[in-house]
Amino acid sequence: MDDRIRLEDVMKIKEIREMETSHLEHALLDLQKKLFELRSQAVTEKLENPSLLGKARRDIAQFKTILRQRQMQKSAEAAAHTAAAAPTLAAAAQEPPASA
């Protein structure tokens, strides 16, 4: 079975969001290669369906948007984790050392 994403396949945004990040990145590369091929065909006037150019650009934008959202979510979670740990670290730094 071929796991490659084809432009003819209509993917809902929900289906794209359910994909793993590594699969999204791989599919994005495939779409970018396909867009390059479509542009080459358009230049040589061998492109049968010009609307595929727009569909490819739209699909690439959707994939990039979801990847960026995941990146932003991951950085927000890391910042929240750091902010939650910061008061504990600050309190520990203010405590005087134990005297014997």
Phi and psi in radians as a Rosetta constraint file:
Dihedral C 1 N 2 CA 2 C 2 CIRCULARHARMONIC -1.567 0.35
Dihedral N 2 CA 2 C 2 N 3 CIRCULARHARMONIC 2.138 0.35
Dihedral C 2 N 3 CA 3 C 3 CIRCULARHARMONIC -1.563 0.35
Dihedral N 3 CA 3 C 3 N 4 CIRCULARHARMONIC 0.014 0.35
Dihedral C 3 N 4 CA 4 C 4 CIRCULARHARMONIC -1.249 0.35
Dihedral N 4 CA 4 C 4 N 5 CIRCULARHARMONIC 2.597 0.35
Dihedral C 4 N 5 CA 5 C 5 CIRCULARHARMONIC -1.538 0.35
Dihedral N 5 CA 5 C 5 N 6 CIRCULARHARMONIC 2.248 0.35
Dihedral C 5 N 6 CA 6 C 6 CIRCULARHARMONIC -1.896 0.35
Dihedral N 6 CA 6 C 6 N 7 CIRCULARHARMONIC 2.548 0.35
Dihedral C 6 N 7 CA 7 C 7 CIRCULARHARMONIC -1.119 0.35
Dihedral N 7 CA 7 C 7 N 8 CIRCULARHARMONIC -0.483 0.35
Dihedral C 7 N 8 CA 8 C 8 CIRCULARHARMONIC -1.227 0.35
Dihedral N 8 CA 8 C 8 N 9 CIRCULARHARMONIC -0.398 0.35
Dihedral C 8 N 9 CA 9 C 9 CIRCULARHARMONIC -1.322 0.35
Dihedral N 9 CA 9 C 9 N 10 CIRCULARHARMONIC 2.192 0.35
Dihedral C 9 N 10 CA 10 C 10 CIRCULARHARMONIC -1.562 0.35
Dihedral N 10 CA 10 C 10 N 11 CIRCULARHARMONIC 2.051 0.35
Dihedral C 10 N 11 CA 11 C 11 CIRCULARHARMONIC -1.926 0.35
Dihedral N 11 CA 11 C 11 N 12 CIRCULARHARMONIC 2.277 0.35
Dihedral C 11 N 12 CA 12 C 12 CIRCULARHARMONIC -1.370 0.35
Dihedral N 12 CA 12 C 12 N 13 CIRCULARHARMONIC 2.681 0.35
Dihedral C 12 N 13 CA 13 C 13 CIRCULARHARMONIC -1.074 0.35
Dihedral N 13 CA 13 C 13 N 14 CIRCULARHARMONIC -0.560 0.35
Dihedral C 13 N 14 CA 14 C 14 CIRCULARHARMONIC -1.105 0.35
Dihedral N 14 CA 14 C 14 N 15 CIRCULARHARMONIC -0.714 0.35
Dihedral C 14 N 15 CA 15 C 15 CIRCULARHARMONIC -1.146 0.35
Dihedral N 15 CA 15 C 15 N 16 CIRCULARHARMONIC -0.657 0.35
Dihedral C 15 N 16 CA 16 C 16 CIRCULARHARMONIC -1.180 0.35
Dihedral N 16 CA 16 C 16 N 17 CIRCULARHARMONIC -0.726 0.35
Dihedral C 16 N 17 CA 17 C 17 CIRCULARHARMONIC -1.134 0.35
Dihedral N 17 CA 17 C 17 N 18 CIRCULARHARMONIC -0.479 0.35
Dihedral C 17 N 18 CA 18 C 18 CIRCULARHARMONIC -1.355 0.35
Dihedral N 18 CA 18 C 18 N 19 CIRCULARHARMONIC -0.222 0.35
Dihedral C 18 N 19 CA 19 C 19 CIRCULARHARMONIC -1.285 0.35
Dihedral N 19 CA 19 C 19 N 20 CIRCULARHARMONIC 2.621 0.35
Dihedral C 19 N 20 CA 20 C 20 CIRCULARHARMONIC -1.236 0.35
Dihedral N 20 CA 20 C 20 N 21 CIRCULARHARMONIC 2.701 0.35
Dihedral C 20 N 21 CA 21 C 21 CIRCULARHARMONIC -1.033 0.35
Dihedral N 21 CA 21 C 21 N 22 CIRCULARHARMONIC -0.726 0.35
Dihedral C 21 N 22 CA 22 C 22 CIRCULARHARMONIC -1.125 0.35
Dihedral N 22 CA 22 C 22 N 23 CIRCULARHARMONIC -0.659 0.35
Dihedral C 22 N 23 CA 23 C 23 CIRCULARHARMONIC -1.183 0.35
Dihedral N 23 CA 23 C 23 N 24 CIRCULARHARMONIC -0.657 0.35
Dihedral C 23 N 24 CA 24 C 24 CIRCULARHARMONIC -1.083 0.35
Dihedral N 24 CA 24 C 24 N 25 CIRCULARHARMONIC -0.791 0.35
Dihedral C 24 N 25 CA 25 C 25 CIRCULARHARMONIC -1.104 0.35
Dihedral N 25 CA 25 C 25 N 26 CIRCULARHARMONIC -0.713 0.35
Dihedral C 25 N 26 CA 26 C 26 CIRCULARHARMONIC -1.151 0.35
Dihedral N 26 CA 26 C 26 N 27 CIRCULARHARMONIC -0.768 0.35
Dihedral C 26 N 27 CA 27 C 27 CIRCULARHARMONIC -1.133 0.35
Dihedral N 27 CA 27 C 27 N 28 CIRCULARHARMONIC -0.631 0.35
Dihedral C 27 N 28 CA 28 C 28 CIRCULARHARMONIC -1.089 0.35
Dihedral N 28 CA 28 C 28 N 29 CIRCULARHARMONIC -0.760 0.35
Dihedral C 28 N 29 CA 29 C 29 CIRCULARHARMONIC -1.071 0.35
Dihedral N 29 CA 29 C 29 N 30 CIRCULARHARMONIC -0.730 0.35
Dihedral C 29 N 30 CA 30 C 30 CIRCULARHARMONIC -1.073 0.35
Dihedral N 30 CA 30 C 30 N 31 CIRCULARHARMONIC -0.751 0.35
Dihedral C 30 N 31 CA 31 C 31 CIRCULARHARMONIC -1.150 0.35
Dihedral N 31 CA 31 C 31 N 32 CIRCULARHARMONIC -0.672 0.35
Dihedral C 31 N 32 CA 32 C 32 CIRCULARHARMONIC -1.152 0.35
Dihedral N 32 CA 32 C 32 N 33 CIRCULARHARMONIC -0.669 0.35
Dihedral C 32 N 33 CA 33 C 33 CIRCULARHARMONIC -1.125 0.35
Dihedral N 33 CA 33 C 33 N 34 CIRCULARHARMONIC -0.726 0.35
Dihedral C 33 N 34 CA 34 C 34 CIRCULARHARMONIC -1.118 0.35
Dihedral N 34 CA 34 C 34 N 35 CIRCULARHARMONIC -0.712 0.35
Dihedral C 34 N 35 CA 35 C 35 CIRCULARHARMONIC -1.078 0.35
Dihedral N 35 CA 35 C 35 N 36 CIRCULARHARMONIC -0.705 0.35
Dihedral C 35 N 36 CA 36 C 36 CIRCULARHARMONIC -1.061 0.35
Dihedral N 36 CA 36 C 36 N 37 CIRCULARHARMONIC -0.777 0.35
Dihedral C 36 N 37 CA 37 C 37 CIRCULARHARMONIC -1.096 0.35
Dihedral N 37 CA 37 C 37 N 38 CIRCULARHARMONIC -0.715 0.35
Dihedral C 37 N 38 CA 38 C 38 CIRCULARHARMONIC -1.133 0.35
Dihedral N 38 CA 38 C 38 N 39 CIRCULARHARMONIC -0.704 0.35
Dihedral C 38 N 39 CA 39 C 39 CIRCULARHARMONIC -1.121 0.35
Dihedral N 39 CA 39 C 39 N 40 CIRCULARHARMONIC -0.684 0.35
Dihedral C 39 N 40 CA 40 C 40 CIRCULARHARMONIC -1.097 0.35
Dihedral N 40 CA 40 C 40 N 41 CIRCULARHARMONIC -0.737 0.35
Dihedral C 40 N 41 CA 41 C 41 CIRCULARHARMONIC -1.135 0.35
Dihedral N 41 CA 41 C 41 N 42 CIRCULARHARMONIC -0.643 0.35
Dihedral C 41 N 42 CA 42 C 42 CIRCULARHARMONIC -1.149 0.35
Dihedral N 42 CA 42 C 42 N 43 CIRCULARHARMONIC -0.662 0.35
Dihedral C 42 N 43 CA 43 C 43 CIRCULARHARMONIC -1.167 0.35
Dihedral N 43 CA 43 C 43 N 44 CIRCULARHARMONIC -0.696 0.35
Dihedral C 43 N 44 CA 44 C 44 CIRCULARHARMONIC -1.537 0.35
Dihedral N 44 CA 44 C 44 N 45 CIRCULARHARMONIC 0.110 0.35
Dihedral C 44 N 45 CA 45 C 45 CIRCULARHARMONIC 1.059 0.35
Dihedral N 45 CA 45 C 45 N 46 CIRCULARHARMONIC 0.576 0.35
Dihedral C 45 N 46 CA 46 C 46 CIRCULARHARMONIC -1.859 0.35
Dihedral N 46 CA 46 C 46 N 47 CIRCULARHARMONIC 0.067 0.35
Dihedral C 46 N 47 CA 47 C 47 CIRCULARHARMONIC -1.386 0.35
Dihedral N 47 CA 47 C 47 N 48 CIRCULARHARMONIC 2.046 0.35
Dihedral C 47 N 48 CA 48 C 48 CIRCULARHARMONIC -1.378 0.35
Dihedral N 48 CA 48 C 48 N 49 CIRCULARHARMONIC -0.625 0.35
Dihedral C 48 N 49 CA 49 C 49 CIRCULARHARMONIC -2.182 0.35
Dihedral N 49 CA 49 C 49 N 50 CIRCULARHARMONIC 1.671 0.35
Dihedral C 49 N 50 CA 50 C 50 CIRCULARHARMONIC -1.113 0.35
Dihedral N 50 CA 50 C 50 N 51 CIRCULARHARMONIC -0.371 0.35
Dihedral C 50 N 51 CA 51 C 51 CIRCULARHARMONIC -1.177 0.35
Dihedral N 51 CA 51 C 51 N 52 CIRCULARHARMONIC -0.291 0.35
Dihedral C 51 N 52 CA 52 C 52 CIRCULARHARMONIC -1.134 0.35
Dihedral N 52 CA 52 C 52 N 53 CIRCULARHARMONIC -0.486 0.35
Dihedral C 52 N 53 CA 53 C 53 CIRCULARHARMONIC -1.094 0.35
Dihedral N 53 CA 53 C 53 N 54 CIRCULARHARMONIC -0.822 0.35
Dihedral C 53 N 54 CA 54 C 54 CIRCULARHARMONIC -1.144 0.35
Dihedral N 54 CA 54 C 54 N 55 CIRCULARHARMONIC -0.686 0.35
Dihedral C 54 N 55 CA 55 C 55 CIRCULARHARMONIC -1.134 0.35
Dihedral N 55 CA 55 C 55 N 56 CIRCULARHARMONIC -0.690 0.35
Dihedral C 55 N 56 CA 56 C 56 CIRCULARHARMONIC -1.137 0.35
Dihedral N 56 CA 56 C 56 N 57 CIRCULARHARMONIC -0.770 0.35
Dihedral C 56 N 57 CA 57 C 57 CIRCULARHARMONIC -1.103 0.35
Dihedral N 57 CA 57 C 57 N 58 CIRCULARHARMONIC -0.709 0.35
Dihedral C 57 N 58 CA 58 C 58 CIRCULARHARMONIC -1.122 0.35
Dihedral N 58 CA 58 C 58 N 59 CIRCULARHARMONIC -0.773 0.35
Dihedral C 58 N 59 CA 59 C 59 CIRCULARHARMONIC -1.100 0.35
Dihedral N 59 CA 59 C 59 N 60 CIRCULARHARMONIC -0.736 0.35
Dihedral C 59 N 60 CA 60 C 60 CIRCULARHARMONIC -1.080 0.35
Dihedral N 60 CA 60 C 60 N 61 CIRCULARHARMONIC -0.735 0.35
Dihedral C 60 N 61 CA 61 C 61 CIRCULARHARMONIC -1.102 0.35
Dihedral N 61 CA 61 C 61 N 62 CIRCULARHARMONIC -0.700 0.35
Dihedral C 61 N 62 CA 62 C 62 CIRCULARHARMONIC -1.116 0.35
Dihedral N 62 CA 62 C 62 N 63 CIRCULARHARMONIC -0.789 0.35
Dihedral C 62 N 63 CA 63 C 63 CIRCULARHARMONIC -1.106 0.35
Dihedral N 63 CA 63 C 63 N 64 CIRCULARHARMONIC -0.778 0.35
Dihedral C 63 N 64 CA 64 C 64 CIRCULARHARMONIC -1.126 0.35
Dihedral N 64 CA 64 C 64 N 65 CIRCULARHARMONIC -0.660 0.35
Dihedral C 64 N 65 CA 65 C 65 CIRCULARHARMONIC -1.096 0.35
Dihedral N 65 CA 65 C 65 N 66 CIRCULARHARMONIC -0.796 0.35
Dihedral C 65 N 66 CA 66 C 66 CIRCULARHARMONIC -1.167 0.35
Dihedral N 66 CA 66 C 66 N 67 CIRCULARHARMONIC -0.708 0.35
Dihedral C 66 N 67 CA 67 C 67 CIRCULARHARMONIC -1.089 0.35
Dihedral N 67 CA 67 C 67 N 68 CIRCULARHARMONIC -0.710 0.35
Dihedral C 67 N 68 CA 68 C 68 CIRCULARHARMONIC -1.163 0.35
Dihedral N 68 CA 68 C 68 N 69 CIRCULARHARMONIC -0.714 0.35
Dihedral C 68 N 69 CA 69 C 69 CIRCULARHARMONIC -1.052 0.35
Dihedral N 69 CA 69 C 69 N 70 CIRCULARHARMONIC -0.727 0.35
Dihedral C 69 N 70 CA 70 C 70 CIRCULARHARMONIC -1.140 0.35
Dihedral N 70 CA 70 C 70 N 71 CIRCULARHARMONIC -0.689 0.35
Dihedral C 70 N 71 CA 71 C 71 CIRCULARHARMONIC -1.130 0.35
Dihedral N 71 CA 71 C 71 N 72 CIRCULARHARMONIC -0.742 0.35
Dihedral C 71 N 72 CA 72 C 72 CIRCULARHARMONIC -1.152 0.35
Dihedral N 72 CA 72 C 72 N 73 CIRCULARHARMONIC -0.699 0.35
Dihedral C 72 N 73 CA 73 C 73 CIRCULARHARMONIC -1.117 0.35
Dihedral N 73 CA 73 C 73 N 74 CIRCULARHARMONIC -0.742 0.35
Dihedral C 73 N 74 CA 74 C 74 CIRCULARHARMONIC -1.117 0.35
Dihedral N 74 CA 74 C 74 N 75 CIRCULARHARMONIC -0.735 0.35
Dihedral C 74 N 75 CA 75 C 75 CIRCULARHARMONIC -1.228 0.35
Dihedral N 75 CA 75 C 75 N 76 CIRCULARHARMONIC -0.580 0.35
Dihedral C 75 N 76 CA 76 C 76 CIRCULARHARMONIC -1.177 0.35
Dihedral N 76 CA 76 C 76 N 77 CIRCULARHARMONIC -0.688 0.35
Dihedral C 76 N 77 CA 77 C 77 CIRCULARHARMONIC -1.151 0.35
Dihedral N 77 CA 77 C 77 N 78 CIRCULARHARMONIC -0.681 0.35
Dihedral C 77 N 78 CA 78 C 78 CIRCULARHARMONIC -1.158 0.35
Dihedral N 78 CA 78 C 78 N 79 CIRCULARHARMONIC -0.692 0.35
Dihedral C 78 N 79 CA 79 C 79 CIRCULARHARMONIC -1.169 0.35
Dihedral N 79 CA 79 C 79 N 80 CIRCULARHARMONIC -0.696 0.35
Dihedral C 79 N 80 CA 80 C 80 CIRCULARHARMONIC -1.132 0.35
Dihedral N 80 CA 80 C 80 N 81 CIRCULARHARMONIC -0.684 0.35
Dihedral C 80 N 81 CA 81 C 81 CIRCULARHARMONIC -1.152 0.35
Dihedral N 81 CA 81 C 81 N 82 CIRCULARHARMONIC -0.724 0.35
Dihedral C 81 N 82 CA 82 C 82 CIRCULARHARMONIC -1.154 0.35
Dihedral N 82 CA 82 C 82 N 83 CIRCULARHARMONIC -0.721 0.35
Dihedral C 82 N 83 CA 83 C 83 CIRCULARHARMONIC -1.160 0.35
Dihedral N 83 CA 83 C 83 N 84 CIRCULARHARMONIC -0.613 0.35
Dihedral C 83 N 84 CA 84 C 84 CIRCULARHARMONIC -1.222 0.35
Dihedral N 84 CA 84 C 84 N 85 CIRCULARHARMONIC -0.580 0.35
Dihedral C 84 N 85 CA 85 C 85 CIRCULARHARMONIC -1.452 0.35
Dihedral N 85 CA 85 C 85 N 86 CIRCULARHARMONIC -0.393 0.35
Dihedral C 85 N 86 CA 86 C 86 CIRCULARHARMONIC -1.068 0.35
Dihedral N 86 CA 86 C 86 N 87 CIRCULARHARMONIC -0.807 0.35
Dihedral C 86 N 87 CA 87 C 87 CIRCULARHARMONIC -1.058 0.35
Dihedral N 87 CA 87 C 87 N 88 CIRCULARHARMONIC -0.631 0.35
Dihedral C 87 N 88 CA 88 C 88 CIRCULARHARMONIC -1.137 0.35
Dihedral N 88 CA 88 C 88 N 89 CIRCULARHARMONIC -0.740 0.35
Dihedral C 88 N 89 CA 89 C 89 CIRCULARHARMONIC -1.178 0.35
Dihedral N 89 CA 89 C 89 N 90 CIRCULARHARMONIC -0.672 0.35
Dihedral C 89 N 90 CA 90 C 90 CIRCULARHARMONIC -1.187 0.35
Dihedral N 90 CA 90 C 90 N 91 CIRCULARHARMONIC -0.709 0.35
Dihedral C 90 N 91 CA 91 C 91 CIRCULARHARMONIC -1.125 0.35
Dihedral N 91 CA 91 C 91 N 92 CIRCULARHARMONIC -0.708 0.35
Dihedral C 91 N 92 CA 92 C 92 CIRCULARHARMONIC -1.151 0.35
Dihedral N 92 CA 92 C 92 N 93 CIRCULARHARMONIC -0.592 0.35
Dihedral C 92 N 93 CA 93 C 93 CIRCULARHARMONIC -1.274 0.35
Dihedral N 93 CA 93 C 93 N 94 CIRCULARHARMONIC -0.489 0.35
Dihedral C 93 N 94 CA 94 C 94 CIRCULARHARMONIC -1.456 0.35
Dihedral N 94 CA 94 C 94 N 95 CIRCULARHARMONIC -0.318 0.35
Dihedral C 94 N 95 CA 95 C 95 CIRCULARHARMONIC -1.228 0.35
Dihedral N 95 CA 95 C 95 N 96 CIRCULARHARMONIC 2.363 0.35
Dihedral C 95 N 96 CA 96 C 96 CIRCULARHARMONIC -1.264 0.35
Dihedral N 96 CA 96 C 96 N 97 CIRCULARHARMONIC 2.648 0.35
Dihedral C 96 N 97 CA 97 C 97 CIRCULARHARMONIC -1.124 0.35
Dihedral N 97 CA 97 C 97 N 98 CIRCULARHARMONIC 2.591 0.35
Dihedral C 97 N 98 CA 98 C 98 CIRCULARHARMONIC -1.250 0.35
Dihedral N 98 CA 98 C 98 N 99 CIRCULARHARMONIC 2.274 0.35
Dihedral C 98 N 99 CA 99 C 99 CIRCULARHARMONIC -1.622 0.35
Dihedral N 99 CA 99 C 99 N 100 CIRCULARHARMONIC 2.449 0.35
